[in-house]
Structure formats: structure tokens, C-alpha cells
Amino acid sequence: MTVVMVLERSMIKSMNEIKGTDMKNHFRASIVKSGIRIAGCYFLMTHQFVMAGVMLAVAEFVGILEEVV
């Protein structure tokens, strides 16, 4: 076995161990972000531009947190 093959197996094992809870948290954050964006679109359609901007900005912050989770 080469060093590269050993490293690849090690990385795959680590990724599989992490996937379980991280994937669930990532999915939940993604759903929350989508809901906030939909709310932002609603405010945009009802001409409440300040609230639309706030909601879309909050969605971006949730997107940043989503990548951390």
C-alpha cells in the first residue's frame, strides 16, 4: 500500500464518522435558511422592503452558520 492509499482510507473513514450528525444539522440549517428566504420574498412582494432586506440578510448569516455546522 502506498502512503496515498493509506491517507485516502483514513480520510474516507473520518468523513463517514462525521457525516451522520453533521448532515442532519446541515439539512436543518438549510431548511431554516430557505424558510427565511421565502419570508423575505413575501415581504418583498408586499412592498415591505426594509423587512425583506432584513430577512435576506439573516438568511445569509444562517448560510454562513450552515457551512460551519
Protein Blocks (a to p, Z undefined) as FASTA:
>chain_A
ZZklmmmmmmmmmmmmmmmmmmmmmmmmmmmmmmmmmmmmmmmmnopaklmmmmmmmmmm
mmmmmmmZZ
